């Protein structure tokens, strides 16, 4: 999902939507939908531990630093897309 979000951002940058008066493709709305979907996937992976968090043979499953960083990154990406969408709907030029 993150690769698709990155491709959408690159498509928006290459199309120069900030210079167009009326963009033909709603990049900010699509970006918000994809970041929310990404956040839902990250939260689902954060909440559900394989094997219920109990040891399975020699494997112990816990939440590490990467799980918390992924959750924070998903929240920041979703918040950033929301800010860009709100600024764009108010008629301001996004930076």
Secondary structure, 3 states (H helix, E strand, C coil): CHHHHHHHHHHHHHHCCCCCCCCCCCHHHHHHHHHHHHHHHHHHHHHCCHHHHCCECCECCCCCHHHHHHHHHHHHHHHHHHHHHHHHHCCCCCC
